Amino acid sequence: MSDAARKLDLPAYARSLGITVHEWEGEAPVLTLDYGSNVEGRPGHFHGGATAGLLENAGYAALRARLHLEGREPQLKPINITVQYLAGGKSKTAFATARITRLGRRNANVSVEAWQDDRSRPIATAIMNILMA
């Protein structure tokens, strides 16, 4: 993937949380979110909404990157997003990336996972069904 194609503008919500693109794994970006008072829920842990925001943004970022490679720029609209919280996010950096499980003309299905120290032990996962209008 060219450097120009790897330039990914995250939405204002992602920027307000402090989400950034950490690296690329093939066609999908790995997003990162540093722990801080803006994402704290109970003391020393990520707020569930911040975790869900990281997952959602990782899903949309992977889909936008893939669509860009195909020369498509549709408006993305969520059909549904299901988040599974598996462990409390501790006061350290969290990472998330997504895998497109199905990409059609009008719908996409994306699976996302977030982790901290050990990628094989995710703190949360999500399934996203997205309409491409």
N, CA, C and O atoms as CSV, one atom per row, in Angstrom:
chain,resi,resn,atom,element,x,y,z
A,1,MET,N,N,0.853,-1.169,0.000
A,1,MET,CA,C,0.000,0.000,0.000
A,1,MET,C,C,0.896,1.228,0.000
A,1,MET,O,O,1.861,1.293,0.762
A,2,SER,N,N,0.585,2.203,-0.850
A,2,SER,CA,C,1.404,3.411,-0.947
A,2,SER,C,C,1.238,4.277,0.293
A,2,SER,O,O,0.268,4.145,1.040
A,3,ASP,N,N,2.218,5.175,0.497
A,3,ASP,CA,C,2.141,6.089,1.642
A,3,ASP,C,C,0.920,6.990,1.545
A,3,ASP,O,O,0.306,7.324,2.558
A,4,ALA,N,N,0.565,7.385,0.317
A,4,ALA,CA,C,-0.618,8.237,0.141
A,4,ALA,C,C,-1.884,7.493,0.554
A,4,ALA,O,O,-2.781,8.073,1.167
A,5,ALA,N,N,-1.953,6.217,0.218
A,5,ALA,CA,C,-3.128,5.428,0.581
A,5,ALA,C,C,-3.174,5.171,2.081
A,5,ALA,O,O,-4.247,4.950,2.641
A,6,ARG,N,N,-2.020,5.197,2.731
A,6,ARG,CA,C,-1.970,4.947,4.171
A,6,ARG,C,C,-2.327,6.178,4.995
A,6,ARG,O,O,-2.472,6.084,6.214
A,7,LYS,N,N,-2.469,7.325,4.350
A,7,LYS,CA,C,-2.898,8.515,5.089
A,7,LYS,C,C,-4.371,8.350,5.399
A,7,LYS,O,O,-5.198,8.274,4.491
A,8,LEU,N,N,-4.698,8.295,6.666
A,8,LEU,CA,C,-6.066,8.042,7.078
A,8,LEU,C,C,-6.493,9.154,8.021
A,8,LEU,O,O,-5.916,9.322,9.095
A,9,ASP,N,N,-7.492,9.903,7.624
A,9,ASP,CA,C,-8.018,10.966,8.481
A,9,ASP,C,C,-9.080,10.370,9.393
A,9,ASP,O,O,-10.131,9.921,8.936
A,10,LEU,N,N,-8.791,10.375,10.678
A,10,LEU,CA,C,-9.765,9.878,11.642
A,10,LEU,C,C,-10.801,10.959,11.918
A,10,LEU,O,O,-10.487,12.145,11.827
A,11,PRO,N,N,-12.027,10.575,12.252
A,11,PRO,CA,C,-13.075,11.571,12.523
A,11,PRO,C,C,-12.805,12.344,13.812
A,11,PRO,O,O,-11.960,11.964,14.622
A,12,ALA,N,N,-13.544,13.436,13.976
A,12,ALA,CA,C,-13.366,14.310,15.136
A,12,ALA,C,C,-13.559,13.567,16.454
A,12,ALA,O,O,-12.850,13.841,17.423
A,13,TYR,N,N,-14.503,12.635,16.506
A,13,TYR,CA,C,-14.732,11.875,17.736
A,13,TYR,C,C,-13.477,11.092,18.124
A,13,TYR,O,O,-13.086,11.079,19.291
A,14,ALA,N,N,-12.855,10.448,17.155
A,14,ALA,CA,C,-11.628,9.690,17.423
A,14,ALA,C,C,-10.524,10.621,17.916
A,14,ALA,O,O,-9.818,10.308,18.875
A,15,ARG,N,N,-10.384,11.752,17.260
A,15,ARG,CA,C,-9.343,12.710,17.672
A,15,ARG,C,C,-9.616,13.248,19.067
A,15,ARG,O,O,-8.677,13.481,19.828
A,16,SER,N,N,-10.894,13.453,19.422
A,16,SER,CA,C,-11.211,13.985,20.756
A,16,SER,C,C,-10.877,12.973,21.853
A,16,SER,O,O,-10.538,13.368,22.968
A,17,LEU,N,N,-10.965,11.692,21.555
A,17,LEU,CA,C,-10.574,10.664,22.515
A,17,LEU,C,C,-9.065,10.492,22.577
A,17,LEU,O,O,-8.532,10.001,23.572
A,18,GLY,N,N,-8.377,10.896,21.513
A,18,GLY,CA,C,-6.929,10.715,21.446
A,18,GLY,C,C,-6.523,9.484,20.663
A,18,GLY,O,O,-5.391,9.017,20.792
A,19,ILE,N,N,-7.425,8.947,19.852
A,19,ILE,CA,C,-7.130,7.766,19.036
A,19,ILE,C,C,-6.231,8.171,17.878
A,19,ILE,O,O,-6.477,9.181,17.218
A,20,THR,N,N,-5.193,7.385,17.631
A,20,THR,CA,C,-4.272,7.637,16.521
A,20,THR,C,C,-3.988,6.330,15.784
A,20,THR,O,O,-4.248,5.240,16.295
A,21,VAL,N,N,-3.452,6.464,14.580
A,21,VAL,CA,C,-3.013,5.293,13.825
A,21,VAL,C,C,-1.617,4.943,14.319
A,21,VAL,O,O,-0.693,5.749,14.212
A,22,HIS,N,N,-1.468,3.743,14.858
A,22,HIS,CA,C,-0.193,3.291,15.414
A,22,HIS,C,C,0.697,2.702,14.330
A,22,HIS,O,O,1.875,3.044,14.228
A,23,GLU,N,N,0.122,1.807,13.515
A,23,GLU,CA,C,0.855,1.159,12.435
A,23,GLU,C,C,-0.152,0.521,11.486
A,23,GLU,O,O,-1.361,0.582,11.709
A,24,TRP,N,N,0.360,-0.084,10.435
A,24,TRP,CA,C,-0.487,-0.795,9.477
A,24,TRP,C,C,-0.098,-2.254,9.455
A,24,TRP,O,O,1.086,-2.590,9.475
A,25,GLU,N,N,-1.091,-3.118,9.415
A,25,GLU,CA,C,-0.884,-4.554,9.219
A,25,GLU,C,C,-1.562,-4.907,7.908
A,25,GLU,O,O,-2.777,-5.102,7.865
A,26,GLY,N,N,-0.796,-4.990,6.859
A,26,GLY,CA,C,-1.373,-5.213,5.542
A,26,GLY,C,C,-2.207,-4.012,5.146
A,26,GLY,O,O,-1.702,-2.891,5.096
A,27,GLU,N,N,-3.486,-4.241,4.864
A,27,GLU,CA,C,-4.381,-3.160,4.452
A,27,GLU,C,C,-5.102,-2.507,5.619
A,27,GLU,O,O,-5.796,-1.509,5.425
A,28,ALA,N,N,-4.956,-3.046,6.837
A,28,ALA,CA,C,-5.732,-2.551,7.975
A,28,ALA,C,C,-4.857,-1.757,8.948
A,28,ALA,O,O,-3.752,-2.180,9.289
A,29,PRO,N,N,-5.357,-0.616,9.387
A,29,PRO,CA,C,-4.610,0.144,10.392
A,29,PRO,C,C,-4.806,-0.448,11.791
A,29,PRO,O,O,-5.851,-1.023,12.099
A,30,VAL,N,N,-3.794,-0.295,12.615
A,30,VAL,CA,C,-3.900,-0.613,14.029
A,30,VAL,C,C,-3.997,0.730,14.742
A,30,VAL,O,O,-3.082,1.550,14.671
A,31,LEU,N,N,-5.114,0.945,15.427
A,31,LEU,CA,C,-5.317,2.199,16.152
A,31,LEU,C,C,-4.884,2.041,17.593
A,31,LEU,O,O,-4.890,0.937,18.137
A,32,THR,N,N,-4.509,3.151,18.208
A,32,THR,CA,C,-4.081,3.133,19.591
A,32,THR,C,C,-4.783,4.232,20.369
A,32,THR,O,O,-5.122,5.283,19.825
A,33,LEU,N,N,-4.993,3.971,21.647
A,33,LEU,CA,C,-5.614,4.939,22.546
A,33,LEU,C,C,-4.866,4.895,23.870
A,33,LEU,O,O,-4.867,3.875,24.559
A,34,ASP,N,N,-4.229,6.001,24.220
A,34,ASP,CA,C,-3.509,6.090,25.487
A,34,ASP,C,C,-4.492,6.337,26.619
A,34,ASP,O,O,-5.490,7.038,26.453
A,35,TYR,N,N,-4.198,5.758,27.757
A,35,TYR,CA,C,-5.040,5.949,28.933
A,35,TYR,C,C,-4.828,7.368,29.470
A,35,TYR,O,O,-3.710,7.883,29.463
A,36,GLY,N,N,-5.909,7.988,29.932
A,36,GLY,CA,C,-5.848,9.316,30.536
A,36,GLY,C,C,-7.185,9.664,31.147
A,36,GLY,O,O,-8.135,8.886,31.066
A,37,SER,N,N,-7.260,10.826,31.756
A,37,SER,CA,C,-8.495,11.227,32.437
A,37,SER,C,C,-9.670,11.365,31.472
A,37,SER,O,O,-10.821,11.233,31.886
A,38,ASN,N,N,-9.398,11.627,30.190
A,38,ASN,CA,C,-10.482,11.774,29.217
A,38,ASN,C,C,-11.152,10.449,28.856
A,38,ASN,O,O,-12.228,10.455,28.258
A,39,VAL,N,N,-10.541,9.312,29.205
A,39,VAL,CA,C,-11.120,8.006,28.888
A,39,VAL,C,C,-11.311,7.141,30.134
A,39,VAL,O,O,-11.621,5.954,30.025
A,40,GLU,N,N,-11.130,7.723,31.303
A,40,GLU,CA,C,-11.236,6.962,32.540
A,40,GLU,C,C,-12.689,6.751,32.946
A,40,GLU,O,O,-13.505,7.672,32.905
A,41,GLY,N,N,-12.991,5.520,33.338
A,41,GLY,CA,C,-14.288,5.191,33.912
A,41,GLY,C,C,-14.093,5.055,35.408
A,41,GLY,O,O,-13.895,6.049,36.107
A,42,ARG,N,N,-14.148,3.834,35.899
A,42,ARG,CA,C,-13.810,3.646,37.309
A,42,ARG,C,C,-12.311,3.879,37.459
A,42,ARG,O,O,-11.569,3.715,36.490
A,43,PRO,N,N,-11.853,4.252,38.633
A,43,PRO,CA,C,-10.434,4.606,38.800
A,43,PRO,C,C,-9.485,3.522,38.280
A,43,PRO,O,O,-9.588,2.349,38.642
A,44,GLY,N,N,-8.564,3.954,37.424
A,44,GLY,CA,C,-7.550,3.060,36.893
A,44,GLY,C,C,-7.979,2.197,35.724
A,44,GLY,O,O,-7.238,1.303,35.315
A,45,HIS,N,N,-9.172,2.447,35.173
A,45,HIS,CA,C,-9.691,1.623,34.078
A,45,HIS,C,C,-10.337,2.480,32.990
A,45,HIS,O,O,-10.857,3.565,33.251
A,46,PHE,N,N,-10.286,1.959,31.761
A,46,PHE,CA,C,-10.961,2.617,30.647
A,46,PHE,C,C,-12.475,2.612,30.863
A,46,PHE,O,O,-13.035,1.653,31.396
A,47,HIS,N,N,-13.116,3.681,30.447
A,47,HIS,CA,C,-14.573,3.728,30.408
A,47,HIS,C,C,-15.029,2.824,29.267
A,47,HIS,O,O,-14.383,2.771,28.220
A,48,GLY,N,N,-16.129,2.119,29.463
A,48,GLY,CA,C,-16.638,1.227,28.427
A,48,GLY,C,C,-16.935,1.956,27.126
A,48,GLY,O,O,-16.744,1.398,26.045
A,49,GLY,N,N,-17.398,3.189,27.219
A,49,GLY,CA,C,-17.680,3.970,26.016
A,49,GLY,C,C,-16.419,4.302,25.234
A,49,GLY,O,O,-16.440,4.337,24.004
A,50,ALA,N,N,-15.326,4.544,25.940
A,50,ALA,CA,C,-14.058,4.814,25.264
A,50,ALA,C,C,-13.549,3.556,24.566
A,50,ALA,O,O,-13.017,3.622,23.458
A,51,THR,N,N,-13.717,2.416,25.221
A,51,THR,CA,C,-13.329,1.144,24.605
A,51,THR,C,C,-14.177,0.886,23.360
A,51,THR,O,O,-13.648,0.504,22.316
A,52,ALA,N,N,-15.478,1.090,23.467
A,52,ALA,CA,C,-16.365,0.905,22.312
A,52,ALA,C,C,-16.014,1.898,21.202
A,52,ALA,O,O,-16.065,1.547,20.023
A,53,GLY,N,N,-15.663,3.121,21.563
A,53,GLY,CA,C,-15.262,4.115,20.568
A,53,GLY,C,C,-14.008,3.695,19.818
A,53,GLY,O,O,-13.910,3.892,18.607
A,54,LEU,N,N,-13.054,3.119,20.531
A,54,LEU,CA,C,-11.838,2.614,19.888
A,54,LEU,C,C,-12.181,1.486,18.920
A,54,LEU,O,O,-11.693,1.468,17.790
A,55,LEU,N,N,-13.014,0.549,19.356
A,55,LEU,CA,C,-13.415,-0.556,18.484
A,55,LEU,C,C,-14.140,-0.050,17.237
A,55,LEU,O,O,-13.830,-0.459,16.118
A,56,GLU,N,N,-15.095,0.832,17.441
A,56,GLU,CA,C,-15.878,1.350,16.317
A,56,GLU,C,C,-14.993,2.077,15.310
A,56,GLU,O,O,-15.120,1.873,14.103
A,57,ASN,N,N,-14.105,2.917,15.806
A,57,ASN,CA,C,-13.220,3.652,14.902
A,57,ASN,C,C,-12.261,2.727,14.169
A,57,ASN,O,O,-11.944,2.974,13.005
A,58,ALA,N,N,-11.792,1.670,14.819
A,58,ALA,CA,C,-10.921,0.708,14.144
A,58,ALA,C,C,-11.672,-0.006,13.023
A,58,ALA,O,O,-11.116,-0.245,11.951
A,59,GLY,N,N,-12.935,-0.346,13.274
A,59,GLY,CA,C,-13.742,-0.994,12.244
A,59,GLY,C,C,-13.962,-0.103,11.035
A,59,GLY,O,O,-13.769,-0.525,9.895
A,60,TYR,N,N,-14.368,1.132,11.293
A,60,TYR,CA,C,-14.588,2.066,10.187
A,60,TYR,C,C,-13.288,2.387,9.454
A,60,TYR,O,O,-13.289,2.523,8.231
A,61,ALA,N,N,-12.183,2.508,10.181
A,61,ALA,CA,C,-10.903,2.826,9.548
A,61,ALA,C,C,-10.470,1.710,8.602
A,61,ALA,O,O,-10.013,1.980,7.492
A,62,ALA,N,N,-10.611,0.465,9.035
A,62,ALA,CA,C,-10.242,-0.664,8.176
A,62,ALA,C,C,-11.122,-0.711,6.933
A,62,ALA,O,O,-10.632,-0.961,5.831
A,63,LEU,N,N,-12.411,-0.473,7.107
A,63,LEU,CA,C,-13.329,-0.501,5.974
A,63,LEU,C,C,-13.040,0.647,5.014
A,63,LEU,O,O,-13.001,0.441,3.801
A,64,ARG,N,N,-12.835,1.862,5.545
A,64,ARG,CA,C,-12.509,2.994,4.664
A,64,ARG,C,C,-11.217,2.760,3.893
A,64,ARG,O,O,-11.132,3.097,2.712
A,65,ALA,N,N,-10.213,2.186,4.547
A,65,ALA,CA,C,-8.940,1.911,3.868
A,65,ALA,C,C,-9.142,0.922,2.727
A,65,ALA,O,O,-8.612,1.115,1.633
A,66,ARG,N,N,-9.901,-0.126,2.976
A,66,ARG,CA,C,-10.159,-1.135,1.937
A,66,ARG,C,C,-10.955,-0.550,0.779
A,66,ARG,O,O,-10.640,-0.798,-0.385
A,67,LEU,N,N,-11.985,0.224,1.098
A,67,LEU,CA,C,-12.800,0.837,0.049
A,67,LEU,C,C,-11.983,1.825,-0.775
A,67,LEU,O,O,-12.172,1.937,-1.986
A,68,HIS,N,N,-11.079,2.537,-0.121
A,68,HIS,CA,C,-10.204,3.485,-0.827
A,68,HIS,C,C,-9.352,2.750,-1.866
A,68,HIS,O,O,-9.169,3.232,-2.983
A,69,LEU,N,N,-8.837,1.587,-1.487
A,69,LEU,CA,C,-8.041,0.789,-2.433
A,69,LEU,C,C,-8.863,0.367,-3.646
A,69,LEU,O,O,-8.330,0.225,-4.746
A,70,GLU,N,N,-10.159,0.170,-3.438
A,70,GLU,CA,C,-11.044,-0.239,-4.531
A,70,GLU,C,C,-11.622,0.954,-5.287
A,70,GLU,O,O,-12.405,0.774,-6.220
A,71,GLY,N,N,-11.243,2.172,-4.894
A,71,GLY,CA,C,-11.748,3.365,-5.563
A,71,GLY,C,C,-13.177,3.701,-5.199
A,71,GLY,O,O,-13.869,4.378,-5.960
A,72,ARG,N,N,-13.628,3.237,-4.047
A,72,ARG,CA,C,-14.998,3.486,-3.590
A,72,ARG,C,C,-14.966,4.429,-2.392
A,72,ARG,O,O,-14.119,4.291,-1.509
A,73,GLU,N,N,-15.879,5.373,-2.365
A,73,GLU,CA,C,-15.970,6.321,-1.254
A,73,GLU,C,C,-17.426,6.478,-0.796
A,73,GLU,O,O,-17.938,7.597,-0.780
A,74,PRO,N,N,-18.104,5.383,-0.423
A,74,PRO,CA,C,-19.506,5.506,-0.011
A,74,PRO,C,C,-19.633,6.113,1.389
A,74,PRO,O,O,-18.679,6.138,2.167
A,75,GLN,N,N,-20.820,6.591,1.677
A,75,GLN,CA,C,-21.121,7.022,3.036
A,75,GLN,C,C,-21.412,5.765,3.844
A,75,GLN,O,O,-22.183,4.908,3.413
A,76,LEU,N,N,-20.796,5.658,5.015
A,76,LEU,CA,C,-20.964,4.478,5.859
A,76,LEU,C,C,-22.005,4.762,6.927
A,76,LEU,O,O,-21.955,5.786,7.610
A,77,LYS,N,N,-22.955,3.834,7.060
A,77,LYS,CA,C,-24.016,3.981,8.055
A,77,LYS,C,C,-24.106,2.686,8.854
A,77,LYS,O,O,-24.210,1.608,8.269
A,78,PRO,N,N,-24.067,2.776,10.174
A,78,PRO,CA,C,-24.134,1.548,10.963
A,78,PRO,C,C,-25.515,0.905,10.901
A,78,PRO,O,O,-26.534,1.584,11.035
A,79,ILE,N,N,-25.538,-0.394,10.699
A,79,ILE,CA,C,-26.770,-1.168,10.834
A,79,ILE,C,C,-26.874,-1.609,12.284
A,79,ILE,O,O,-27.881,-1.368,12.949
A,80,ASN,N,N,-25.819,-2.258,12.765
A,80,ASN,CA,C,-25.720,-2.561,14.195
A,80,ASN,C,C,-24.265,-2.820,14.565
A,80,ASN,O,O,-23.454,-3.236,13.738
A,81,ILE,N,N,-23.964,-2.564,15.821
A,81,ILE,CA,C,-22.637,-2.814,16.376
A,81,ILE,C,C,-22.843,-3.521,17.701
A,81,ILE,O,O,-23.556,-3.026,18.573
A,82,THR,N,N,-22.215,-4.684,17.852
A,82,THR,CA,C,-22.316,-5.448,19.088
A,82,THR,C,C,-20.933,-5.526,19.717
A,82,THR,O,O,-19.987,-6.012,19.097
A,83,VAL,N,N,-20.822,-5.047,20.943
A,83,VAL,CA,C,-19.544,-5.047,21.661
A,83,VAL,C,C,-19.593,-6.085,22.772
A,83,VAL,O,O,-20.570,-6.173,23.515
A,84,GLN,N,N,-18.531,-6.865,22.875
A,84,GLN,CA,C,-18.374,-7.815,23.976
A,84,GLN,C,C,-17.192,-7.343,24.822
A,84,GLN,O,O,-16.058,-7.284,24.347
A,85,TYR,N,N,-17.472,-7.010,26.070
A,85,TYR,CA,C,-16.416,-6.598,26.999
A,85,TYR,C,C,-15.880,-7.855,27.669
A,85,TYR,O,O,-16.628,-8.571,28.334
A,86,LEU,N,N,-14.605,-8.126,27.503
A,86,LEU,CA,C,-14.016,-9.370,27.990
A,86,LEU,C,C,-13.175,-9.179,29.245
A,86,LEU,O,O,-13.063,-10.094,30.060
A,87,ALA,N,N,-12.584,-8.002,29.408
A,87,ALA,CA,C,-11.757,-7.700,30.580
A,87,ALA,C,C,-11.694,-6.182,30.734
A,87,ALA,O,O,-11.825,-5.449,29.754
A,88,GLY,N,N,-11.500,-5.726,31.935
A,88,GLY,CA,C,-11.381,-4.285,32.162
A,88,GLY,C,C,-10.101,-3.749,31.543
A,88,GLY,O,O,-9.025,-4.313,31.743
A,89,GLY,N,N,-10.216,-2.665,30.793
A,89,GLY,CA,C,-9.036,-2.015,30.232
A,89,GLY,C,C,-8.289,-1.283,31.338
A,89,GLY,O,O,-8.843,-0.389,31.978
A,90,LYS,N,N,-7.057,-1.652,31.562
A,90,LYS,CA,C,-6.247,-1.055,32.632
A,90,LYS,C,C,-5.665,0.286,32.201
A,90,LYS,O,O,-5.868,0.724,31.069
A,91,SER,N,N,-4.952,0.922,33.095
A,91,SER,CA,C,-4.404,2.257,32.842
A,91,SER,C,C,-3.114,2.181,32.025
A,91,SER,O,O,-2.039,2.563,32.489
A,92,LYS,N,N,-3.252,1.679,30.797
A,92,LYS,CA,C,-2.144,1.610,29.847
A,92,LYS,C,C,-2.712,1.706,28.446
A,92,LYS,O,O,-3.931,1.697,28.274
A,93,THR,N,N,-1.874,1.794,27.466
A,93,THR,CA,C,-2.297,1.961,26.085
A,93,THR,C,C,-3.096,0.752,25.597
A,93,THR,O,O,-2.766,-0.397,25.893
A,94,ALA,N,N,-4.153,1.046,24.842
A,94,ALA,CA,C,-4.969,0.008,24.214
A,94,ALA,C,C,-4.804,0.097,22.698
A,94,ALA,O,O,-4.597,1.180,22.150
A,95,PHE,N,N,-4.895,-1.038,22.034
A,95,PHE,CA,C,-4.755,-1.140,20.588
A,95,PHE,C,C,-5.999,-1.817,20.027
A,95,PHE,O,O,-6.666,-2.582,20.724
A,96,ALA,N,N,-6.308,-1.534,18.771
A,96,ALA,CA,C,-7.438,-2.203,18.122
A,96,ALA,C,C,-7.207,-2.271,16.622
A,96,ALA,O,O,-6.633,-1.365,16.019
A,97,THR,N,N,-7.665,-3.361,16.041
A,97,THR,CA,C,-7.633,-3.515,14.598
A,97,THR,C,C,-8.849,-4.330,14.174
A,97,THR,O,O,-9.502,-4.977,14.993
A,98,ALA,N,N,-9.135,-4.283,12.886
A,98,ALA,CA,C,-10.341,-4.934,12.378
A,98,ALA,C,C,-10.024,-5.819,11.191
A,98,ALA,O,O,-9.005,-5.665,10.518
A,99,ARG,N,N,-10.932,-6.750,10.958
A,99,ARG,CA,C,-10.856,-7.649,9.811
A,99,ARG,C,C,-12.207,-7.605,9.114
A,99,ARG,O,O,-13.247,-7.786,9.748
A,100,ILE,N,N,-12.190,-7.368,7.830
A,100,ILE,CA,C,-13.429,-7.340,7.055
A,100,ILE,C,C,-13.791,-8.785,6.725
A,100,ILE,O,O,-13.063,-9.475,6.011
A,101,THR,N,N,-14.916,-9.227,7.251
A,101,THR,CA,C,-15.319,-10.613,7.034
A,101,THR,C,C,-16.192,-10.781,5.794
A,101,THR,O,O,-16.253,-11.866,5.214
A,102,ARG,N,N,-16.863,-9.714,5.391
A,102,ARG,CA,C,-17.653,-9.739,4.159
A,102,ARG,C,C,-17.747,-8.323,3.627
A,102,ARG,O,O,-18.046,-7.391,4.373
A,103,LEU,N,N,-17.492,-8.161,2.338
A,103,LEU,CA,C,-17.606,-6.853,1.701
A,103,LEU,C,C,-18.400,-7.016,0.426
A,103,LEU,O,O,-17.928,-7.594,-0.553
A,104,GLY,N,N,-19.614,-6.495,0.454
A,104,GLY,CA,C,-20.479,-6.551,-0.712
A,104,GLY,C,C,-20.603,-5.182,-1.357
A,104,GLY,O,O,-19.831,-4.267,-1.068
A,105,ARG,N,N,-21.595,-5.059,-2.243
A,105,ARG,CA,C,-21.819,-3.764,-2.887
A,105,ARG,C,C,-22.443,-2.764,-1.930
A,105,ARG,O,O,-22.120,-1.577,-1.977
A,106,ARG,N,N,-23.356,-3.241,-1.043
A,106,ARG,CA,C,-24.098,-2.329,-0.173
A,106,ARG,C,C,-23.894,-2.585,1.314
A,106,ARG,O,O,-24.227,-1.726,2.131
A,107,ASN,N,N,-23.358,-3.740,1.685
A,107,ASN,CA,C,-23.179,-4.084,3.096
A,107,ASN,C,C,-21.778,-4.590,3.345
A,107,ASN,O,O,-21.135,-5.167,2.469
A,108,ALA,N,N,-21.319,-4.358,4.574
A,108,ALA,CA,C,-20.031,-4.914,5.010
A,108,ALA,C,C,-20.194,-5.451,6.418
A,108,ALA,O,O,-20.938,-4.899,7.228
A,109,ASN,N,N,-19.490,-6.535,6.696
A,109,ASN,CA,C,-19.439,-7.109,8.032
A,109,ASN,C,C,-17.976,-7.055,8.471
A,109,ASN,O,O,-17.075,-7.468,7.741
A,110,VAL,N,N,-17.764,-6.538,9.674
A,110,VAL,CA,C,-16.408,-6.312,10.169
A,110,VAL,C,C,-16.309,-6.853,11.587
A,110,VAL,O,O,-17.210,-6.643,12.399
A,111,SER,N,N,-15.214,-7.551,11.887
A,111,SER,CA,C,-14.954,-7.971,13.264
A,111,SER,C,C,-13.738,-7.201,13.768
A,111,SER,O,O,-12.764,-6.999,13.043
A,112,VAL,N,N,-13.817,-6.782,15.014
A,112,VAL,CA,C,-12.800,-5.897,15.597
A,112,VAL,C,C,-12.378,-6.461,16.942
A,112,VAL,O,O,-13.185,-7.058,17.655
A,113,GLU,N,N,-11.108,-6.272,17.289
A,113,GLU,CA,C,-10.678,-6.631,18.639
A,113,GLU,C,C,-9.717,-5.596,19.187
A,113,GLU,O,O,-8.933,-4.989,18.458
A,114,ALA,N,N,-9.805,-5.413,20.505
A,114,ALA,CA,C,-8.929,-4.479,21.218
A,114,ALA,C,C,-8.160,-5.261,22.275
A,114,ALA,O,O,-8.686,-6.193,22.884
A,115,TRP,N,N,-6.920,-4.870,22.481
A,115,TRP,CA,C,-6.078,-5.532,23.466
A,115,TRP,C,C,-5.132,-4.512,24.093
A,115,TRP,O,O,-5.064,-3.361,23.661
A,116,GLN,N,N,-4.417,-4.944,25.098
A,116,GLN,CA,C,-3.409,-4.083,25.714
A,116,GLN,C,C,-2.035,-4.744,25.618
A,116,GLN,O,O,-1.351,-4.571,24.609
A,117,ASP,N,N,-1.621,-5.479,26.611
A,117,ASP,CA,C,-0.281,-6.068,26.590
A,117,ASP,C,C,-0.151,-7.265,25.658
A,117,ASP,O,O,0.864,-7.417,24.979
A,118,ASP,N,N,-1.158,-8.101,25.622
A,118,ASP,CA,C,-1.083,-9.381,24.929
A,118,ASP,C,C,-2.225,-9.469,23.925
A,118,ASP,O,O,-3.395,-9.522,24.303
A,119,ARG,N,N,-1.879,-9.484,22.668
A,119,ARG,CA,C,-2.905,-9.506,21.617
A,119,ARG,C,C,-3.781,-10.750,21.683
A,119,ARG,O,O,-4.935,-10.718,21.255
A,120,SER,N,N,-3.253,-11.830,22.206
A,120,SER,CA,C,-4.039,-13.053,22.293
A,120,SER,C,C,-5.046,-13.009,23.441
A,120,SER,O,O,-5.838,-13.937,23.606
A,121,ARG,N,N,-5.020,-11.939,24.235
A,121,ARG,CA,C,-5.979,-11.769,25.335
A,121,ARG,C,C,-6.704,-10.429,25.167
A,121,ARG,O,O,-6.383,-9.456,25.849
A,122,PRO,N,N,-7.682,-10.383,24.256
A,122,PRO,CA,C,-8.385,-9.116,23.999
A,122,PRO,C,C,-9.176,-8.642,25.218
A,122,PRO,O,O,-9.663,-9.441,26.018
A,123,ILE,N,N,-9.289,-7.309,25.332
A,123,ILE,CA,C,-10.113,-6.731,26.394
A,123,ILE,C,C,-11.549,-6.534,25.916
A,123,ILE,O,O,-12.470,-6.451,26.728
A,124,ALA,N,N,-11.740,-6.458,24.592
A,124,ALA,CA,C,-13.089,-6.307,24.026
A,124,ALA,C,C,-13.054,-6.672,22.550
A,124,ALA,O,O,-12.026,-6.550,21.884
A,125,THR,N,N,-14.202,-7.123,22.057
A,125,THR,CA,C,-14.354,-7.402,20.632
A,125,THR,C,C,-15.667,-6.783,20.169
A,125,THR,O,O,-16.534,-6.451,20.978
A,126,ALA,N,N,-15.797,-6.637,18.869
A,126,ALA,CA,C,-17.039,-6.097,18.312
A,126,ALA,C,C,-17.310,-6.724,16.957
A,126,ALA,O,O,-16.392,-7.105,16.231
A,127,ILE,N,N,-18.578,-6.822,16.638
A,127,ILE,CA,C,-19.049,-7.205,15.314
A,127,ILE,C,C,-19.831,-6.012,14.793
A,127,ILE,O,O,-20.730,-5.507,15.466
A,128,MET,N,N,-19.485,-5.563,13.591
A,128,MET,CA,C,-20.150,-4.404,12.996
A,128,MET,C,C,-20.776,-4.799,11.668
A,128,MET,O,O,-20.139,-5.458,10.847
A,129,ASN,N,N,-22.020,-4.397,11.460
A,129,ASN,CA,C,-22.717,-4.546,10.182
A,129,ASN,C,C,-22.965,-3.132,9.672
A,129,ASN,O,O,-23.616,-2.329,10.340
A,130,ILE,N,N,-22.446,-2.833,8.491
A,130,ILE,CA,C,-22.422,-1.462,8.000
A,130,ILE,C,C,-23.064,-1.386,6.618
A,130,ILE,O,O,-22.773,-2.193,5.736
A,131,LEU,N,N,-23.939,-0.406,6.451
A,131,LEU,CA,C,-24.536,-0.115,5.160
A,131,LEU,C,C,-23.651,0.885,4.437
A,131,LEU,O,O,-23.202,1.863,5.035
A,132,MET,N,N,-23.403,0.654,3.181
A,132,MET,CA,C,-22.588,1.557,2.361
A,132,MET,C,C,-23.526,2.219,1.363
A,132,MET,O,O,-23.946,1.592,0.390
A,133,ALA,N,N,-23.855,3.485,1.599
A,133,ALA,CA,C,-24.820,4.192,0.741
A,133,ALA,C,C,-24.107,5.063,-0.277
A,133,ALA,O,O,-24.756,5.731,-1.082
